[in-house]
């Protein structure tokens, strides 16, 4: 990657992340030395891009929070790949976050000009993915999981294990793991204070719990 190309890529990377990124992480991302990253950051500052160093936890290099970003412009090529991958994730039932993903894909389409949208349709006809869909899960369960995950709230679920035994659990999601044919929640079981996986397709009911302080309440 040439330096000019890397500077543009570095600027776009920082635009997409308002939280701090260390010089070491940037060096690893762009496969250059830390010293080169420092020179690149100086070049961005010289071009009037407000890159600042933040100290403390979550610190690193970031754009000034008062910096107003212009609208994001996608090329038909970029949009085609984003939409195709998004549609694949939805069709394969990999993600619990379908509604949010659908809205995001609509915004990507809306950002394109009329001619670019025509080009996008042609490209999408030529691009296809194949795989084994994950087992189904109801929309209400997906919506509750999405809210609990993004808002970091505990969740009450009805879960059916491999022996078809149904139980009620209170969990806090720590991660979402997607495989070719199943999606698992890496969650803390609040009843026993133990971390364990829960298969998405075995959750028959889910409800976000309101929190009072740090203690989840039904």
C-alpha atoms as one frame of an Amber mdcrd trajectory, in Angstrom:
protein
   0.000   0.000   0.000   1.414   3.366  -1.050   1.659   6.131   1.535  -1.056
   8.311  -0.010  -3.409   5.334  -0.163  -2.545   4.431   3.437  -3.227   7.986
   4.633  -6.695   7.909   3.083  -7.321   4.472   4.598  -6.085   5.641   8.012
  -8.345   8.692   7.868 -11.354   6.522   6.986 -10.490   4.085   9.784 -10.403
   6.907  12.339 -13.649   8.348  10.915 -15.339   5.031  11.610 -14.126   4.871
  15.214 -14.579   7.727  17.654 -13.001   5.697  20.471  -9.246   5.722  20.917
  -6.963   3.389  18.962  -3.382   2.847  20.054  -0.497   3.440  17.678   0.448
  -0.216  18.089  -3.023  -1.343  17.010  -2.915   0.999  14.010   0.521  -0.290
  13.054  -0.755  -3.867  13.158  -3.878  -2.928  11.180  -1.893  -1.286   8.357
   1.148  -3.588   8.582   3.692  -0.826   9.166   5.921   0.202  12.047   4.719
   2.317  14.947   7.150   5.046  13.846   5.459   5.113  10.423   2.055   5.474
  12.091   3.326   8.448  14.083   4.496  10.093  10.843   1.140   9.356   9.181
  -0.777  10.863  12.110   1.380  13.981  11.905   0.575  14.191   8.191  -3.161
  13.998   8.895  -2.868  16.754  11.495  -0.938  18.886   8.989  -3.887  18.406
   6.608  -6.209  19.910   9.276  -7.694  16.620  10.438  -8.232  16.947  14.222
  -6.511  13.789  15.464  -5.909  13.854  19.216  -4.272  11.481  21.679  -6.490
  10.377  24.565  -5.089   9.031  27.808  -6.473   6.433  30.175  -8.597   3.356
  29.656  -9.928   3.158  26.122  -7.461   5.842  25.120  -5.384   6.156  22.002
  -5.666   8.226  18.859  -9.111   9.480  17.873 -10.856  12.293  16.045 -11.886
  15.281  18.125 -15.462  14.674  19.314 -16.551  18.088  18.044 -15.448  17.181
  14.524 -18.498  16.929  12.264 -18.219  14.160   9.710 -19.579  14.619   6.187
 -22.095  12.068   4.853 -20.656   8.677   3.963 -20.530   8.061   0.206 -20.516
   4.470  -1.020 -19.479   3.333  -4.469 -21.701   0.738  -6.142 -18.915  -1.795
  -5.572 -18.722  -1.109  -1.841 -22.499  -1.085  -1.444 -22.911  -4.321  -3.397
 -20.546  -6.193  -1.100 -22.072  -4.762   2.079 -25.614  -5.565   0.979 -24.734
  -9.024  -0.337 -22.983  -9.958   2.901 -25.847  -8.501   4.942 -28.434 -10.433
   2.954 -26.352 -13.602   3.374 -26.287 -13.161   7.155 -30.064 -12.650   7.190
 -30.848 -15.541   4.836 -28.567 -17.904   6.743 -30.255 -16.835  10.017 -26.849
 -16.298  11.569 -27.566 -13.065  13.429 -30.159 -12.207  16.064 -30.044  -8.584
  14.862 -32.041  -8.841  11.618 -34.196  -5.715  12.022 -31.229  -3.449  12.677
 -29.285  -5.007   9.816 -32.207  -4.528   7.411 -32.414  -0.826   8.346 -28.668
  -0.430   7.849 -28.824  -2.040   4.399 -31.683   0.281   3.415 -29.524   3.274
   4.377 -26.642   1.951   2.269 -28.970   1.720  -0.734 -30.378   5.191  -0.052
 -26.872   6.677  -0.078 -26.422   5.698  -3.741 -27.345   7.735  -6.780 -29.936
   6.384  -9.247 -27.268   5.161 -11.670 -25.272   3.587  -8.841 -28.394   1.777
  -7.623 -28.902   0.332 -11.111 -25.286  -0.796 -11.142 -25.781  -2.253  -7.655
 -28.701  -4.423  -8.836 -26.588  -5.791 -11.689 -23.703  -6.613  -9.361 -25.978
  -8.321  -6.833 -27.357 -10.599  -9.563 -23.827 -11.824 -10.201 -22.914 -12.420
  -6.540 -24.231 -15.379  -4.561 -23.367 -17.167  -1.316 -24.301 -20.699  -0.337
 -24.338 -22.383   3.028 -26.365 -24.324   5.562 -28.910 -22.010   7.267 -28.913
 -21.887  11.040 -31.980 -23.254  12.796 -34.890 -20.773  13.045 -35.692 -18.499
  15.966 -38.796 -16.340  16.492 -38.662 -12.637  15.745 -39.711 -11.677  19.292
 -36.787 -13.644  20.746 -34.352 -12.047  18.294 -35.650  -8.569  19.150 -35.274
  -9.135  22.897 -31.758 -10.520  22.476 -30.788  -7.580  20.273 -32.008  -5.063
  22.834 -30.361  -6.874  25.744 -27.060  -7.125  23.866 -26.819  -3.519  22.673
 -28.220  -1.989  25.863 -26.221  -4.390  28.104 -29.324  -5.471  29.982 -30.033
  -8.868  31.599 -32.477 -11.219  29.924 -35.072 -13.712  31.146 -35.308 -16.699
  28.804 -37.166 -19.962  28.475 -34.629 -22.521  27.322 -35.067 -26.086  26.038
 -31.937 -28.221  26.448 -30.776 -31.210  24.396 -32.996 -33.539  26.449 -36.086
 -31.405  25.692 -36.201 -30.174  29.298 -37.556 -26.635  29.575 -36.194 -24.246
  32.179 -36.352 -20.559  33.071 -33.053 -18.696  33.155 -31.822 -15.194  33.849
 -28.730 -14.397  31.842 -26.449 -11.559  30.807 -25.038 -11.868  27.294 -21.254
 -11.636  27.041 -20.862 -12.553  23.383 -22.605 -13.897  20.292 -20.914 -16.749
  18.409 -22.097 -17.604  14.896 -21.322 -20.931  13.231 -22.401 -22.305   9.856
 -25.547 -23.913  11.249 -26.121 -22.489  14.712 -25.771 -19.318  16.737 -24.814
 -19.438  20.415 -25.021 -16.850  23.149 -22.016 -16.785  25.447 -23.812 -15.701
  28.612 -23.494 -15.483  32.364 -26.217 -17.541  34.058 -27.217 -15.158  36.861
 -28.830 -17.897  38.950 -25.594 -19.844  39.424 -23.117 -17.085  38.474 -21.575
 -19.315  35.845 -20.745 -18.643  32.217 -22.220 -21.027  29.663 -23.444 -21.177
  26.033 -27.117 -21.052  25.004 -28.184 -22.049  21.507 -30.322 -19.376  19.891
 -32.747 -21.858  18.299 -33.477 -23.433  21.730 -34.657 -20.166  23.282 -38.440
 -20.175  22.997 -39.094 -16.968  24.936 -37.003 -13.949  25.892 -37.736 -10.786
  27.827 -35.407  -7.938  28.698 -35.172  -7.336  32.438 -35.183  -3.838  33.843
 -32.228  -3.067  36.072 -32.247  -1.153  39.330 -28.658  -0.142  39.909 -26.684
  -3.259  39.022 -29.238  -5.812  40.212 -31.591  -7.288  37.569 -35.244  -7.376
  38.568 -38.158  -9.248  37.020
